[in-house]
């Protein structure tokens, strides 16, 4: 079965909607990922994980929203950002179109932490304005999220961007990763002592935290770890989608 909504004809979409009203909406970003990962890493990961979940569950995947909310990366060349409200509006309008056609169970497959708040805002406004509930999940495995079991292979201390986990996932998914340029991050700070970071909220540019553009230790990444991470998160996400079908 062809799972990509954008590769189907109109009659094929109509036939699908007779039996299933679930669609996955990959959302990523276009932003720097250190010295060793491609700028489209989040968009690529959102799409590939979505397609893997779709293959297991028989649902459709909408075209990927490749631009996200990344103002904190704009001091690094190549990054592109939408404003907060623009991303909210894009998500609302895409979801409104899908809802109009009968996709009543939309799952935003997010691969960028910076998108979290705009997505939450969009989901709230969609529900307020249409009465429809849209769901959002993080496609990267997290210790307290989907794919938690797989994160046991991670060895680094700290991280979160182009790190051991993200690099391992990229290696397994076959994305462009330059391991010879991967570099372990040494914590830096220029504006506030790190001991206050979890106690004081403020907006930071990413280069205040890392001059190399990445955090964690991507030199520990392997394709084998990526396989464990990806298979774990896909299994958990597929289980959620199967449950969602029955609602």
C-alpha positions as CSV (number, residue, x, y, z in Angstrom):
1,X,0.0,0.0,0.0
2,X,1.2,3.5,-0.8
3,X,1.2,5.4,2.6
4,X,2.2,8.8,1.3
5,X,-1.0,11.0,1.0
6,X,0.8,13.2,-1.6
7,X,1.4,10.2,-3.9
8,X,-2.2,9.1,-4.0
9,X,-4.9,10.1,-6.5
10,X,-8.1,11.8,-5.3
11,X,-10.2,8.6,-5.7
12,X,-7.6,6.7,-3.7
13,X,-7.9,9.2,-0.9
14,X,-11.7,8.9,-1.0
15,X,-11.4,5.1,-0.7
16,X,-9.0,5.4,2.2
17,X,-11.4,7.7,4.1
18,X,-14.2,5.2,3.8
19,X,-12.3,2.9,6.2
20,X,-9.8,5.1,8.1
21,X,-9.7,8.7,9.3
22,X,-6.1,8.8,10.7
23,X,-3.3,10.8,9.1
24,X,0.2,11.6,10.3
25,X,1.6,15.1,9.8
26,X,5.4,15.2,10.1
27,X,6.8,18.5,11.4
28,X,10.5,19.3,11.5
29,X,12.8,22.2,11.1
30,X,15.5,23.7,8.8
31,X,18.3,24.5,11.2
32,X,22.0,23.8,11.8
33,X,22.9,20.6,13.5
34,X,26.5,21.1,14.4
35,X,29.5,20.3,12.2
36,X,28.4,16.7,11.3
37,X,24.7,16.6,10.6
38,X,22.6,18.1,7.8
39,X,20.4,21.1,8.2
40,X,17.3,19.1,7.3
41,X,17.9,16.5,10.0
42,X,14.6,17.2,11.9
43,X,12.4,17.3,8.8
44,X,14.0,14.1,7.4
45,X,13.6,12.3,10.8
46,X,10.0,13.4,11.2
47,X,9.2,12.1,7.7
48,X,11.1,8.8,7.9
49,X,9.7,7.8,11.3
50,X,6.2,8.7,10.2
51,X,6.6,6.5,7.1
52,X,7.8,3.6,9.3
53,X,4.8,4.0,11.6
54,X,2.5,4.2,8.7
55,X,3.9,1.0,7.2
56,X,3.1,-0.8,10.5
57,X,-0.4,0.7,10.9
58,X,-1.7,1.3,7.4
59,X,-2.4,5.0,7.9
60,X,-1.4,7.9,5.6
61,X,1.4,10.4,5.9
62,X,0.8,14.0,4.9
63,X,3.5,16.1,3.3
64,X,6.2,17.2,5.8
65,X,6.2,20.7,7.2
66,X,10.0,21.3,6.8
67,X,10.2,24.7,8.5
68,X,9.8,25.2,12.2
69,X,10.4,27.6,15.0
70,X,14.1,28.0,15.3
71,X,15.0,31.7,16.1
72,X,17.6,30.5,18.7
73,X,19.6,28.9,15.9
74,X,19.8,32.0,13.7
75,X,23.3,32.9,14.7
76,X,24.4,29.7,12.9
77,X,24.5,29.9,9.1
78,X,21.9,28.0,7.0
79,X,19.2,28.0,9.6
80,X,15.7,29.2,8.6
81,X,12.9,30.0,11.0
82,X,9.2,30.8,11.0
83,X,7.8,33.1,13.6
84,X,5.9,31.6,16.4
85,X,2.5,32.8,15.0
86,X,3.4,31.8,11.5
87,X,4.0,28.2,12.5
88,X,0.8,28.2,14.6
89,X,-1.1,29.5,11.5
90,X,0.5,27.0,9.1
91,X,-0.4,24.1,11.4
92,X,-4.0,25.4,11.9
93,X,-4.5,25.8,8.1
94,X,-3.0,22.4,7.2
95,X,-5.1,20.7,9.8
96,X,-8.2,22.6,8.9
97,X,-7.8,21.3,5.3
98,X,-7.3,17.7,6.5
99,X,-10.3,17.9,8.8
100,X,-12.4,19.4,6.0
101,X,-11.8,16.2,4.0
102,X,-12.7,13.8,6.8
103,X,-9.3,13.2,8.5
104,X,-10.7,13.4,12.0
105,X,-7.7,12.0,13.8
106,X,-4.5,14.0,13.0
107,X,-1.3,13.2,14.7
108,X,1.5,15.8,14.5
109,X,4.8,13.9,14.3
110,X,7.2,16.5,15.7
111,X,11.0,16.2,15.5
112,X,12.1,19.5,16.9
113,X,11.8,20.6,20.5
114,X,11.5,24.3,19.5
115,X,8.2,23.5,17.8
116,X,6.6,22.3,21.1
117,X,5.0,25.5,22.2
118,X,3.7,26.6,18.8
119,X,2.2,23.1,18.3
120,X,0.5,23.3,21.7
121,X,-0.9,26.7,20.8
122,X,-2.1,25.5,17.4
123,X,-3.8,22.4,18.9
124,X,-5.6,24.5,21.5
125,X,-6.9,27.0,18.8
126,X,-7.9,24.1,16.5
127,X,-10.0,22.5,19.3
128,X,-11.5,25.9,20.4
129,X,-12.4,26.8,16.8
130,X,-13.5,23.4,15.3
131,X,-14.2,21.1,18.3
132,X,-11.7,18.7,16.8
133,X,-8.8,17.2,18.8
134,X,-5.5,17.0,17.1
135,X,-2.7,15.0,18.8
136,X,1.1,15.7,18.9
137,X,4.0,13.3,19.6
138,X,7.8,13.6,19.7
139,X,9.3,11.1,17.1
140,X,12.7,11.0,18.8
141,X,12.9,8.4,21.5
142,X,12.9,10.0,25.0
143,X,13.5,8.5,28.5
144,X,10.0,9.7,29.5
145,X,8.3,9.4,26.1
146,X,7.8,7.0,23.3
147,X,10.8,4.7,22.7
148,X,11.9,5.0,26.3
149,X,13.2,1.4,26.3
150,X,15.6,2.1,23.5
151,X,17.3,5.0,25.2
152,X,19.1,2.6,27.5
153,X,21.9,2.4,24.9
154,X,22.8,6.1,25.3
155,X,26.1,6.7,27.1
156,X,26.5,10.4,26.9
157,X,26.0,12.9,29.8
158,X,23.8,15.8,28.7
159,X,23.0,16.5,25.1
160,X,19.9,17.1,23.1
161,X,21.0,18.5,19.8
162,X,23.0,16.6,17.1
163,X,24.0,14.5,20.1
164,X,24.7,10.7,20.5
165,X,21.0,9.9,20.3
166,X,20.1,12.1,17.3
167,X,23.3,11.2,15.4
168,X,22.6,7.4,16.0
169,X,19.1,7.8,14.7
170,X,20.4,9.7,11.6
171,X,23.0,7.0,10.9
172,X,20.3,4.2,11.0
173,X,17.9,6.2,8.9
174,X,20.5,6.7,6.2
175,X,20.7,10.4,6.5
176,X,23.8,12.5,5.7
177,X,26.1,12.3,8.8
178,X,29.8,13.2,8.7
179,X,31.1,11.2,11.6
180,X,34.7,12.4,11.0
181,X,33.5,15.9,11.9
182,X,31.5,14.9,15.0
183,X,32.8,16.7,18.1
184,X,32.1,16.2,21.8
185,X,30.5,19.2,23.4
186,X,32.1,21.0,26.4
187,X,29.5,23.0,28.3
188,X,29.8,26.7,27.9
189,X,28.0,29.7,29.3
190,X,28.2,33.4,28.6
191,X,25.1,34.9,30.2
192,X,24.1,33.0,33.3
193,X,25.8,30.4,35.6
194,X,24.6,26.9,34.6
195,X,23.5,26.2,38.2
196,X,20.6,28.6,37.6
197,X,19.5,27.3,34.3
198,X,16.6,25.1,35.6
199,X,15.5,27.8,38.1
200,X,15.5,30.9,35.9
201,X,13.5,31.1,32.7
202,X,14.9,33.3,29.9
203,X,15.3,33.3,26.1
204,X,18.8,32.2,24.9
205,X,20.5,32.0,21.6
206,X,21.9,28.5,21.0
207,X,25.4,29.8,20.5
208,X,25.4,31.0,24.1
209,X,25.4,27.3,25.1
210,X,27.5,25.8,22.4
211,X,30.0,27.4,19.9
212,X,30.1,24.2,17.8
213,X,26.3,24.1,17.3
214,X,25.8,20.7,19.0
215,X,25.6,19.3,22.5
216,X,26.2,15.9,24.0
217,X,28.7,13.5,22.5
218,X,28.0,12.4,19.0
219,X,31.3,10.6,18.7
220,X,29.6,7.8,20.7
221,X,26.9,7.4,18.1
222,X,26.6,4.2,16.0
223,X,24.2,2.8,13.5
224,X,23.5,-0.2,15.8
225,X,22.4,2.2,18.6
226,X,20.2,4.0,16.0
227,X,18.5,0.7,15.1
228,X,17.6,0.0,18.7
229,X,16.4,3.6,19.2
230,X,14.3,3.7,16.0
231,X,12.7,0.3,16.4
232,X,11.8,1.1,20.0
233,X,10.1,4.4,19.1
234,X,8.3,3.1,16.0
235,X,6.9,0.2,18.0
236,X,5.5,2.5,20.7
237,X,4.2,5.0,18.2
238,X,2.5,2.3,16.2
239,X,0.8,1.0,19.3
240,X,-0.6,4.5,20.0
241,X,-1.8,4.8,16.4
242,X,-3.6,1.4,16.6
243,X,-5.3,2.5,19.8
244,X,-6.3,5.9,18.2
245,X,-8.0,4.1,15.3
246,X,-10.5,2.5,17.7
247,X,-11.6,5.8,19.3
